[in-house]
Amino acid sequence: MGKVAAKLKVMPKSPDVDLDALQERLEASLPEGAHIKGTQRDDVAFGLVALFPTVTVPDDAGGTEAVEEAFAGVEDVESVQVEEVGRI
């Protein structure tokens, strides 16, 4: 069984969101078997910074949908979208 790695773009609701706390909430929301292997930050506009966590999930977990849904339900998350996906 292999693994899938996905880079996701997580947009906070406002520039005032504490990104460290948001990152901790994202990690706590992960479904079983999923892991964050690193997170990058990128300035978007007007002080808004997007988080780009790289998440690994087992290949048989049905892709990244469970992770996307979990992240979308986290407090202060405006949107979640998949940027890149690949098998490792």
N, C-alpha and C positions, 0 to 999 in steps of 0.2 A: 504494500500500500504506500503510495506517495503522498506528497503534501502539495498544497496550492499556496502560493504567496500572492497577496494582493496589496497594492498601494491604494489607500482610500483618501479622499479629500473630505475633511470634516470642517464645515463652516460653523463658527459660533454665531449666536444670535446678535451679538453686538461687540464693539471693540472693548467694552468694559468687562467682558468675561475673563476671569482668572484662568489662563490657559493651563497652568500647572494643575489646578484643581480639576479642570475639565479632562485633562489627560488621565488623571487618576480615576475619575468616574468612568471613562471609556474602558480602561483596563478592568475595572470591577464589573463591567457589564458584559464582558466577553462570554460567549457560550462555551460549554465544556469542549476541550480539545483545541480551542483557538488560543493563539498567543501573539502578543505584539512584539516584534523583533526590533523595533526602532521607530522613532517619530521625528519627522522634520517639521519645521515651521516656515511659512512663506507669507510675506506681506502681500495682501490683496489690494486694498485701497482704503484711504481715509482712516488709517490706524487699525483696520481689521486684519487679523492674522489667521490664516487657515492652518489646521493641523493635517499632516500627511502621515498617519501611522501605516507601517507595513505589517500586515497580519498574516500569520500562517494558520491554515486549517487542514485537517486530514482530507485527502482526496475523496473519500467516500462520504463526506459531510454534506454534500449537495451544493458545493460552491460557497460563495461569500454571502448569500442571502441572509443567513441567520445573524452574521456579524453586522451587516448593514442595518437590519431591523433593530438589533440591540443598540447600536450606536444612535440610531434615529430616535430612540426612546429616552436617551440620556438628557438630563436637564441642561439647558443652554445650548443645545445643538439645533442649528437652523436646518442644515441639510447634510446628506452623506452621498457621495458618489464614488464609484470605482474608477480609478485612474489607469491602473495597469493590473494585469493578472498573468500569472505564469506558474508552471509546475516546477517543483524543485525536488 
